[in-house]
Amino acid sequence: MELKRPHKSLADLQHSNYGHVLDLLPEWIFVIDKKGAILDFNVNVAKQLWGGDDEKRPHSILDLFKGSHKEKITEVLRKAESNLHFRSQFNYLNGRAIDVELTLKKFGPGFPDNRLLIAKDITKQEQMELDLLRFSEVMHHTMSPIQITDAQGKLIFVNPAFEKVTGYMKEEVLGKNPRILNSGKQDDGFWQRAWQIILSGKEWVGQIQNRRKNGELFTTELVISPIINAQGTIVGFLGAHRDITEQKLLEQQLVRSQKMETFGTLAAGIAHEVGNPLTSISSIVQVIQRTTKDQFAQEKLELVKNQVNRIAKIIRELVDFSRPSAYEVKQADVNTIVRDAINIVQYGKKVHDITFLIELDESLPQVSVVHDQLVQVFLNIAMNAVDACEGKPGTIRISSRVLPEAIEVVIRDTGKGIPEADFGKIFDPFYTTKEVGKGTGLGLWVSYGIVKNFGGDIRVESKEGKGSTFTVILPLKGKNNA
C-alpha cells in the first residue's frame, strides 16, 4: 500500500487507495510517523482545521497542541505508545481551542513507524459534562431539599438536604412516590388542582405540610416544574422545597405577641371598669348575709358571693398581667422552680392516679427570671396536664436540659390532647376546654406573657387522644439583662 505524502494536492489525496474511505468518516484522521510528522489526513481535517488551504496546513501533529496537551502527546510519541485512548485539546490556526477525544493506533504491518491518530470533537460533550457537574454540585450543596421524579412520579434523585430535612436516606425513597412524606394535611382536591397546572407544562408553587420519618410535621414552600424533552414530552418532575417551618413558627409568635399587647391594654380597662362595681356588690352581699336569717336567702347569697369571688379572681389575674411587674428579676435555678411548682401540684386530689417522672439536668446554669412568676408558669402548665388526664391513670414527665443559648423545660402528659383546630387559640385569653366554672382560660395566656417578658417562648405539640407536650424555653442571657 502506497502512502500519499503531504506535498500531494487535496485532489490527489481524495483519489488515493484509502482516501475515499477516510473521507467518509466524520472523525478527523491523521497518519503520522513516530516523531509526529503528518503523512496523511482526511478531508474533514483539511476543511475544519485549516480551511482546506494547503499552505496553512501544519507539518507536524504537535503544531495542533499547546501547553500541557503538547507535552503529553510529545511524551506519548517519544515512548512509541499505541492503542491509547485519551482526551486532549486541539488549537485552530486562529487560536481557538477545541476539546477532542483521541485514539492512537498502530497503522498496520509493513509500517512499524507509522501511527493512525483519530480525533473526535467533544467540545459540546465536554460542555454538557461541565454543566452536569455544576448542576450536580448545586444540587448536592444547596440548603434546599431537591427531589426529581420520572414521568410516573417515582423518585429517581434526592439531594443531601432532602435527606437531612425529611430524615429519609435516598436508599429508602428512590423508586417510591413522594407521597411517602404525605401528612394528610392537604386533601385530594388540593393535589388535583396542583397536578392540573403541572401537567399543562406550567410551574406550580404552594405551601405544604409534610411529615418527617420520625413523625414530626414540617412546612415547606414547594415549587414543582415539569421536565420537558426536545419533543415536548414530559419526562419527569423537579421539586424544590424551601423549609419554612421556623418562619411559620416565628409568624405564630408574632401574632401571639400582638394579641398579648392588644389584650393587655384591654385587660387594664376591664379591670378598672369592672373592679369598682364588683367591690360594691360584694359589700352589699355581705351586709345582707349578716342581716337576714332566711335559709333560702342565705343559700342564694352564698351562691352570689362565690360567683363574685370568681369574677374577682379573674380581675386579679387580668390586673397582674396588664400592669408592669413590681417583682425583681434575679438569677435563679430553674430546676428548683420546677420542683416548687410540682410539689404544689402533687398535693391536689386529682393526682392520685398520676405518676410524675422528674428528669432534670442538674448542670443547668442559672437564668434571670422572677422566681414567683416562673413558679406560676410551671404550675399552670402542670395543672393543665393533670386536668387533661381527666381523673384517669396517667403520666406526667418533666425534664430539663441546656441548649447552646437557652434552657429548655419540657412537660409532657398522656392526657386527652388538644384538637388541631384549637392550636391557634391555646394562648388566647378566656380560651379553655374545661367545663364552665372549672377554668378561666387565663392560665396559659398569663404564662405565655410571663415567659415572653423573660425573652423566652412556649411551644406546644399535641395529638388528640395521645397527650400534649409543652416546652418552655428561657434564654441564658435574658431579655432583662441583655
Backbone torsions as a table, in degrees:
resi	resn	phi	psi	omega
1	MET	NA	126.2	-176.4
2	GLU	-92.9	123.0	179.3
3	LEU	-79.4	138.5	176.3
4	LYS	-86.4	130.0	-176.8
5	ARG	-83.9	156.7	-178.1
6	PRO	-60.2	-24.1	-178.0
7	HIS	-74.7	-7.5	176.0
8	LYS	-69.6	152.8	178.8
9	SER	-75.5	163.9	178.9
10	LEU	-60.8	-37.0	179.2
11	ALA	-63.1	-39.4	178.3
12	ASP	-64.9	-38.8	-179.5
13	LEU	-63.6	-40.6	-177.3
14	GLN	-66.0	-19.2	-179.8
15	HIS	-107.1	13.4	177.1
16	SER	-70.0	173.7	-177.5
17	ASN	-62.9	-34.7	-179.0
18	TYR	-114.3	-1.2	-175.8
19	GLY	-59.5	-40.4	-179.8
20	HIS	-59.7	-41.7	-178.5
21	VAL	-66.5	-46.7	-178.9
22	LEU	-62.1	-39.1	-176.5
23	ASP	-69.6	-19.1	178.4
24	LEU	-81.4	-16.0	-177.3
25	LEU	-83.2	140.9	-178.1
26	PRO	-75.4	-21.5	-178.0
27	GLU	-74.2	167.2	172.2
28	TRP	-91.7	125.2	-173.7
29	ILE	-123.8	130.3	179.2
30	PHE	-123.7	144.5	166.2
31	VAL	-109.1	121.3	-176.2
32	ILE	-128.3	160.0	174.2
33	ASP	-94.7	-175.7	-172.6
34	LYS	-69.6	-15.3	176.7
35	LYS	-97.2	-2.6	178.0
36	GLY	98.5	1.0	178.3
37	ALA	-65.2	135.6	-178.2
38	ILE	-81.2	116.8	-179.9
39	LEU	-94.5	-31.2	-178.6
40	ASP	-163.8	167.6	-179.0
41	PHE	-165.5	166.1	178.8
42	ASN	-97.2	173.1	-174.7
43	VAL	-60.1	-38.5	-178.4
44	ASN	-59.1	-37.1	178.6
45	VAL	-62.6	-51.5	-176.9
46	ALA	-60.9	-41.4	-177.0
47	LYS	-70.5	-44.4	-170.0
48	GLN	-89.0	-32.1	-176.3
49	LEU	-91.1	-35.4	177.9
50	TRP	-135.6	22.9	171.3
51	GLY	63.8	21.8	178.2
52	GLY	75.9	2.3	179.9
53	ASP	-85.4	108.5	-173.6
54	ASP	-64.0	-24.7	-179.8
55	GLU	-72.0	-24.1	-179.7
56	LYS	-92.3	-2.7	-175.9
57	ARG	-68.4	131.5	175.5
58	PRO	-71.5	149.8	-179.6
59	HIS	-93.2	-19.0	179.4
60	SER	-125.3	144.0	178.1
61	ILE	-63.5	-25.6	-179.9
62	LEU	-63.6	-23.9	-179.8
63	ASP	-68.2	-14.2	-179.8
64	LEU	-91.5	0.4	-178.5
65	PHE	-120.7	155.9	176.5
66	LYS	-137.9	156.5	173.5
67	GLY	57.4	-134.9	-176.9
68	SER	-64.3	-29.3	179.0
69	HIS	-67.0	-38.5	178.4
70	LYS	-68.0	-38.8	179.4
71	GLU	-63.1	-39.8	-178.1
72	LYS	-67.1	-47.6	-178.1
73	ILE	-66.8	-32.4	176.1
74	THR	-63.7	-42.8	179.6
75	GLU	-65.6	-39.5	179.0
76	VAL	-62.0	-45.5	-179.6
77	LEU	-67.9	-37.2	-178.9
78	ARG	-63.9	-37.6	-179.4
79	LYS	-84.5	0.6	-179.8
80	ALA	56.1	37.0	178.7
81	GLU	-76.4	153.2	178.7
82	SER	-148.7	174.2	-177.9
83	ASN	53.7	43.7	178.4
84	LEU	-105.2	152.9	178.6
85	HIS	-135.4	116.8	-177.2
86	PHE	-156.0	168.6	-180.0
87	ARG	-106.3	147.6	-179.6
88	SER	-154.6	-157.7	-177.6
89	GLN	-147.5	124.6	174.0
90	PHE	-87.0	160.3	172.7
91	ASN	-127.6	122.6	174.8
92	TYR	-62.9	162.6	176.9
93	LEU	-62.5	-23.9	177.6
94	ASN	-84.2	3.0	175.7
95	GLY	94.9	-8.5	-178.2
96	ARG	-75.3	133.8	-178.8
97	ALA	-88.4	150.9	178.2
98	ILE	-141.9	131.8	180.0
99	ASP	-76.4	136.1	-178.3
100	VAL	-135.6	153.1	171.8
101	GLU	-109.0	120.2	-172.0
102	LEU	-108.0	141.1	172.3
103	THR	-127.7	121.2	-179.6
104	LEU	-109.4	121.4	-176.3
105	LYS	-128.2	156.3	170.6
106	LYS	-67.2	142.5	-175.7
107	PHE	-73.6	-37.1	179.1
108	GLY	141.5	172.3	-179.8
109	PRO	-58.0	141.7	178.4
110	GLY	92.5	-12.7	-179.6
111	PHE	-133.9	64.1	-173.8
112	PRO	-64.9	-23.4	-177.1
113	ASP	-93.4	-0.5	-175.8
114	ASN	-107.3	152.1	-179.8
115	ARG	-131.9	154.0	175.2
116	LEU	-107.2	118.2	178.9
117	LEU	-109.4	117.8	-178.5
118	ILE	-110.4	124.7	-178.5
119	ALA	-117.9	136.0	178.8
120	LYS	-122.7	129.0	179.8
121	ASP	-70.3	114.8	179.9
122	ILE	-120.4	25.4	-178.2
123	THR	-58.3	-46.8	179.3
124	LYS	-66.2	-39.1	178.9
125	GLN	-63.5	-43.0	178.3
126	GLU	-61.9	-41.4	179.4
127	GLN	-64.4	-41.3	178.4
128	MET	-64.5	-40.6	178.5
129	GLU	-66.1	-38.0	177.2
130	LEU	-65.8	-43.3	177.3
131	ASP	-61.4	-40.9	179.4
132	LEU	-64.9	-39.8	177.9
133	LEU	-63.7	-43.6	178.9
134	ARG	-62.5	-43.9	178.7
135	PHE	-59.1	-43.9	-179.0
136	SER	-63.6	-42.0	-179.9
137	GLU	-64.4	-42.6	178.6
138	VAL	-62.5	-45.5	-179.1
139	MET	-60.8	-40.0	-174.8
140	HIS	-79.5	-26.8	-174.0
141	HIS	-108.2	-4.6	177.2
142	THR	-69.9	150.1	178.3
143	MET	-78.6	-12.8	-176.6
144	SER	-89.0	132.9	175.2
145	PRO	-64.3	131.1	-179.8
146	ILE	-122.5	138.6	175.0
147	GLN	-136.4	143.6	176.1
148	ILE	-128.8	133.2	177.9
149	THR	-118.7	162.6	172.3
150	ASP	-81.6	-174.4	-176.1
151	ALA	-65.5	-23.1	179.9
152	GLN	-88.3	0.0	176.8
153	GLY	88.3	12.0	178.7
154	LYS	-91.4	136.2	-177.6
155	LEU	-66.7	129.5	177.5
156	ILE	-119.9	-9.0	177.8
157	PHE	-158.6	136.5	168.2
158	VAL	-138.3	146.7	-177.8
159	ASN	-96.5	170.9	-179.0
160	PRO	-57.2	-34.5	178.8
161	ALA	-63.5	-35.6	176.6
162	PHE	-62.0	-43.7	-179.7
163	GLU	-63.8	-41.6	-177.6
164	LYS	-66.3	-43.8	-175.9
165	VAL	-75.0	-41.4	-175.1
166	THR	-87.2	-24.0	-176.4
167	GLY	86.9	-4.4	179.2
168	TYR	-95.2	133.6	171.2
169	MET	-79.8	154.5	-175.3
170	LYS	-59.1	-33.0	180.0
171	GLU	-63.7	-22.6	-178.2
172	GLU	-84.0	-21.3	-172.8
173	VAL	-115.9	-21.8	-178.4
174	LEU	-61.2	132.6	-177.3
175	GLY	90.9	-6.5	-179.7
176	LYS	-106.9	165.9	178.5
177	ASN	-82.5	144.0	178.9
178	PRO	-58.4	-11.7	179.0
179	ARG	-64.9	-4.5	174.6
180	ILE	-60.5	-22.0	178.5
181	LEU	-92.3	-2.4	-172.1
182	ASN	-59.1	128.1	178.6
183	SER	-96.8	-11.8	-176.9
184	GLY	82.5	2.6	-178.8
185	LYS	-77.8	-22.2	177.2
186	GLN	-106.4	127.9	-177.4
187	ASP	-80.7	175.1	-178.1
188	ASP	-60.9	-35.6	-179.8
189	GLY	-63.3	-35.5	178.7
190	PHE	-60.4	-48.4	-177.6
191	TRP	-74.1	-30.9	176.8
192	GLN	-62.1	-41.8	178.4
193	ARG	-66.3	-38.2	179.5
194	ALA	-64.8	-44.7	-177.7
195	TRP	-69.1	-29.0	175.5
196	GLN	-60.4	-39.7	179.6
197	ILE	-71.4	-45.7	-175.6
198	ILE	-65.2	-45.9	-177.2
199	LEU	-69.4	-14.9	175.7
200	SER	-83.1	1.3	178.6
201	GLY	92.3	7.1	-178.0
202	LYS	-102.9	164.1	178.5
203	GLU	-86.4	140.7	178.7
204	TRP	-116.4	136.2	178.1
205	VAL	-128.7	134.2	178.4
206	GLY	-166.9	166.6	175.7
207	GLN	-101.3	132.4	-179.1
208	ILE	-134.0	157.4	176.0
209	GLN	-114.7	118.4	-179.0
210	ASN	-110.0	176.7	-180.0
211	ARG	-122.9	129.1	177.2
212	ARG	-71.5	171.2	179.5
213	LYS	-59.9	-34.4	-179.1
214	ASN	-83.0	3.9	176.5
215	GLY	97.0	-11.2	179.8
216	GLU	-70.3	146.4	176.2
217	LEU	-87.5	146.4	172.8
218	PHE	-145.4	151.1	-174.8
219	THR	-112.3	134.6	177.4
220	THR	-134.3	154.4	167.7
221	GLU	-94.5	117.5	-171.3
222	LEU	-109.8	132.9	173.4
223	VAL	-116.1	122.5	178.1
224	ILE	-115.9	124.2	-179.7
225	SER	-121.9	134.0	174.7
226	PRO	-72.0	142.6	175.2
227	ILE	-98.6	116.2	-172.2
228	ILE	-115.3	130.7	-179.6
229	ASN	-83.6	-176.4	-175.7
230	ALA	-64.6	-23.6	179.6
231	GLN	-86.9	0.5	179.2
232	GLY	84.3	13.0	-179.7
233	THR	-95.8	136.9	176.6
234	ILE	-74.5	119.4	-178.0
235	VAL	-110.6	-2.1	178.9
236	GLY	174.4	-175.3	-178.1
237	PHE	-141.3	137.6	177.4
238	LEU	-107.9	125.1	178.1
239	GLY	-117.2	123.9	179.5
240	ALA	-118.4	121.9	-179.7
241	HIS	-99.6	150.9	167.1
242	ARG	-127.8	111.4	-175.6
243	ASP	-67.5	114.8	-178.8
244	ILE	-117.9	24.3	-179.9
245	THR	-59.2	-48.5	179.9
246	GLU	-66.0	-36.9	179.1
247	GLN	-62.1	-44.4	179.4
248	LYS	-64.0	-37.5	178.9
249	LEU	-64.5	-42.0	178.7
250	LEU	-65.6	-37.2	177.3
251	GLU	-62.5	-42.1	178.2
252	GLN	-63.3	-40.6	179.2
253	GLN	-64.0	-38.5	178.7
254	LEU	-64.0	-43.9	178.8
255	VAL	-61.5	-43.0	179.6
256	ARG	-62.2	-43.4	-179.3
257	SER	-61.9	-41.0	178.9
258	GLN	-65.0	-38.7	177.2
259	LYS	-63.8	-42.8	-179.0
260	MET	-59.7	-43.6	-179.0
261	GLU	-64.6	-43.4	-179.4
262	THR	-64.6	-48.0	-177.4
263	PHE	-71.9	-26.3	175.9
264	GLY	-62.8	-44.0	177.5
265	THR	-63.9	-42.5	179.8
266	LEU	-64.5	-39.2	-177.7
267	ALA	-62.4	-41.6	-179.8
268	ALA	-60.5	-41.6	179.3
269	GLY	-66.4	-43.2	179.8
270	ILE	-62.9	-45.3	-178.1
271	ALA	-58.4	-40.8	-178.6
272	HIS	-70.4	-45.1	-174.5
273	GLU	-73.4	-32.2	-175.6
274	VAL	-93.3	-30.8	-173.7
275	GLY	-60.3	-45.7	-176.4
276	ASN	-64.7	-52.4	178.6
277	PRO	-63.3	-29.8	179.8
278	LEU	-66.9	-37.7	177.4
279	THR	-63.4	-38.8	178.1
280	SER	-64.2	-44.9	179.9
281	ILE	-61.1	-43.7	-179.2
282	SER	-61.8	-41.7	-179.7
283	SER	-64.3	-43.8	-179.3
284	ILE	-63.0	-41.0	179.7
285	VAL	-61.2	-44.9	-179.6
286	GLN	-64.1	-38.1	178.5
287	VAL	-63.6	-44.6	-178.7
288	ILE	-66.0	-38.4	179.2
289	GLN	-59.8	-35.1	-178.6
290	ARG	-78.5	-18.6	-174.6
291	THR	-102.9	-12.0	-177.9
292	THR	-113.3	145.3	177.7
293	LYS	-108.9	-2.2	-177.5
294	ASP	-67.6	123.7	-176.5
295	GLN	-63.0	-42.4	-179.6
296	PHE	-62.1	-43.9	-179.6
297	ALA	-65.0	-40.0	178.9
298	GLN	-60.9	-41.3	179.7
299	GLU	-63.9	-44.2	-178.7
300	LYS	-68.6	-36.9	178.6
301	LEU	-66.6	-37.0	177.6
302	GLU	-64.2	-37.9	176.7
303	LEU	-63.1	-44.0	178.2
304	VAL	-62.2	-42.1	-179.5
305	LYS	-60.6	-43.8	-179.9
306	ASN	-62.3	-41.1	179.4
307	GLN	-69.5	-35.2	176.2
308	VAL	-64.0	-43.1	178.7
309	ASN	-62.5	-37.2	178.7
310	ARG	-64.3	-43.3	178.3
311	ILE	-64.3	-39.5	-179.7
312	ALA	-62.9	-37.4	178.8
313	LYS	-63.4	-42.9	178.4
314	ILE	-62.3	-41.9	179.7
315	ILE	-61.3	-43.3	-179.6
316	ARG	-62.1	-40.3	179.4
317	GLU	-65.9	-37.9	177.2
318	LEU	-64.9	-43.0	-179.5
319	VAL	-64.8	-45.0	-179.5
320	ASP	-59.0	-35.8	-178.0
321	PHE	-79.0	-39.7	-170.7
322	SER	-78.8	-28.6	-177.0
323	ARG	-91.3	152.5	178.1
324	PRO	-58.9	142.1	-177.3
325	SER	-69.6	135.0	177.4
326	ALA	-94.0	-2.9	-178.6
327	TYR	-77.0	153.1	-179.5
328	GLU	-93.8	132.4	177.1
329	VAL	-79.2	126.0	-179.0
330	LYS	-136.8	163.9	172.9
331	GLN	-68.9	132.0	-176.6
332	ALA	-144.0	156.4	177.7
333	ASP	-91.0	115.1	-176.1
334	VAL	-63.9	-37.6	-179.9
335	ASN	-60.3	-40.6	178.2
336	THR	-63.6	-41.0	179.2
337	ILE	-64.3	-41.9	178.7
338	VAL	-61.6	-44.8	-179.6
339	ARG	-63.2	-39.6	178.5
340	ASP	-59.9	-43.8	-179.1
341	ALA	-66.4	-43.6	-178.1
342	ILE	-67.4	-36.1	177.9
343	ASN	-60.7	-37.8	178.1
344	ILE	-67.1	-44.6	-177.6
345	VAL	-63.8	-37.7	-174.2
346	GLN	-68.4	-15.1	178.0
347	TYR	-81.6	-9.9	-177.3
348	GLY	-71.9	157.0	-179.8
349	LYS	-71.6	-24.7	-174.2
350	LYS	-75.9	-11.4	-171.7
351	VAL	-96.9	13.6	-175.6
352	HIS	-57.1	-41.8	-176.6
353	ASP	-103.6	16.4	-177.9
354	ILE	-107.1	132.4	178.2
355	THR	-98.3	128.4	177.4
356	PHE	-101.5	124.1	177.5
357	LEU	-110.9	113.7	-176.3
358	ILE	-104.2	118.6	-178.9
359	GLU	-130.8	80.2	-174.3
360	LEU	-102.8	137.9	177.1
361	ASP	-81.1	111.2	-174.6
362	GLU	-73.9	-4.9	-179.4
363	SER	-94.2	10.9	-178.1
364	LEU	-62.7	135.2	173.0
365	PRO	-76.6	162.6	178.7
366	GLN	-77.4	156.0	178.7
367	VAL	-130.1	161.8	-179.5
368	SER	-88.3	108.6	-179.3
369	VAL	-147.8	174.5	169.6
370	VAL	-99.6	115.8	-172.4
371	HIS	-51.2	-55.0	-174.9
372	ASP	-63.8	-37.2	179.8
373	GLN	-66.6	-40.9	-179.8
374	LEU	-70.1	-32.6	172.8
375	VAL	-58.9	-42.8	179.1
376	GLN	-60.7	-38.9	179.4
377	VAL	-61.1	-53.1	-177.7
378	PHE	-68.1	-32.0	177.8
379	LEU	-65.4	-45.0	179.0
380	ASN	-61.7	-45.5	-177.9
381	ILE	-67.1	-42.4	-179.6
382	ALA	-65.8	-39.5	178.4
383	MET	-65.3	-39.0	176.0
384	ASN	-63.2	-37.0	177.8
385	ALA	-64.4	-40.8	177.0
386	VAL	-63.1	-47.0	179.8
387	ASP	-62.4	-32.8	-178.8
388	ALA	-66.4	-23.3	178.3
389	CYS	-76.6	-13.3	172.9
390	GLU	54.5	39.5	176.8
391	GLY	77.4	2.0	-179.5
392	LYS	-96.2	159.9	176.5
393	PRO	-58.9	137.2	-178.9
394	GLY	-160.4	-179.5	-179.1
395	THR	-131.8	135.7	173.5
396	ILE	-121.3	118.3	-177.3
397	ARG	-108.5	125.8	179.8
398	ILE	-118.4	124.4	-178.8
399	SER	-135.1	157.3	176.4
400	SER	-138.4	153.5	176.8
401	ARG	-160.6	161.7	179.3
402	VAL	-101.1	133.9	175.7
403	LEU	-103.0	173.8	-179.4
404	PRO	-53.5	-37.6	-176.6
405	GLU	-132.7	15.3	-176.0
406	ALA	-157.9	170.2	172.1
407	ILE	-112.2	139.8	-176.9
408	GLU	-122.0	128.1	174.6
409	VAL	-119.0	124.5	-176.1
410	VAL	-114.7	127.4	176.1
411	ILE	-117.5	112.5	-174.4
412	ARG	-120.0	129.2	179.8
413	ASP	-119.5	166.6	178.5
414	THR	-109.2	30.0	-176.5
415	GLY	-79.1	-157.0	-171.8
416	LYS	-75.8	-14.2	-180.0
417	GLY	78.0	176.5	-177.3
418	ILE	-119.7	130.1	177.0
419	PRO	-57.9	140.5	-177.8
420	GLU	-59.8	-33.9	-178.9
421	ALA	-64.5	-18.9	-177.1
422	ASP	-97.7	0.8	-176.3
423	PHE	-56.7	-40.9	-176.3
424	GLY	-71.9	-8.6	-176.1
425	LYS	-111.9	0.9	-173.1
426	ILE	-56.3	-40.7	-176.4
427	PHE	-99.0	13.3	176.1
428	ASP	-78.5	143.8	177.3
429	PRO	-66.9	142.4	177.9
430	PHE	71.1	7.2	174.2
431	TYR	-88.7	127.4	177.9
432	THR	-152.8	148.9	175.7
433	THR	-98.6	1.1	-178.8
434	LYS	-81.4	162.6	179.0
435	GLU	-66.6	156.9	179.7
436	VAL	-57.0	131.3	179.2
437	GLY	92.2	-9.8	-177.8
438	LYS	-106.6	1.8	178.8
439	GLY	-171.1	142.2	-178.6
440	THR	-90.3	-19.0	-177.4
441	GLY	79.8	17.2	-178.8
442	LEU	-107.7	-14.0	-174.0
443	GLY	-57.8	-53.2	-178.5
444	LEU	-71.5	-33.8	178.2
445	TRP	-61.0	-48.7	178.9
446	VAL	-64.8	-42.7	-179.2
447	SER	-61.0	-42.9	179.8
448	TYR	-62.9	-42.0	179.1
449	GLY	-62.9	-40.3	179.8
450	ILE	-63.0	-48.9	-177.7
451	VAL	-64.5	-39.9	178.3
452	LYS	-63.8	-35.7	178.1
453	ASN	-64.4	-26.2	177.0
454	PHE	-85.6	0.8	-178.5
455	GLY	84.1	14.4	-177.7
456	GLY	-104.7	-158.4	-177.2
457	ASP	-157.8	156.1	172.9
458	ILE	-121.9	126.6	179.7
459	ARG	-118.1	147.7	-174.9
460	VAL	-128.2	135.0	169.5
461	GLU	-128.2	136.4	-178.1
462	SER	-157.8	150.1	174.9
463	LYS	-136.4	125.2	-174.9
464	GLU	-55.8	126.0	-179.7
465	GLY	86.4	-6.5	-176.2
466	LYS	-118.0	-7.1	180.0
467	GLY	106.2	176.8	-177.2
468	SER	-133.4	155.0	177.0
469	THR	-129.7	119.2	176.3
470	PHE	-106.9	126.1	-179.5
471	THR	-115.3	118.4	178.6
472	VAL	-100.8	123.6	-178.5
473	ILE	-114.5	123.4	-179.6
474	LEU	-121.6	124.8	-177.7
475	PRO	-67.8	144.9	177.5
476	LEU	-66.9	-34.8	173.2
477	LYS	-106.7	97.6	-170.5
478	GLY	-68.5	164.3	-178.6
479	LYS	-60.2	-33.6	-174.2
480	ASN	-86.3	-6.1	177.6
481	ASN	-130.8	24.0	-178.3
482	ALA	-68.0	NA	NA
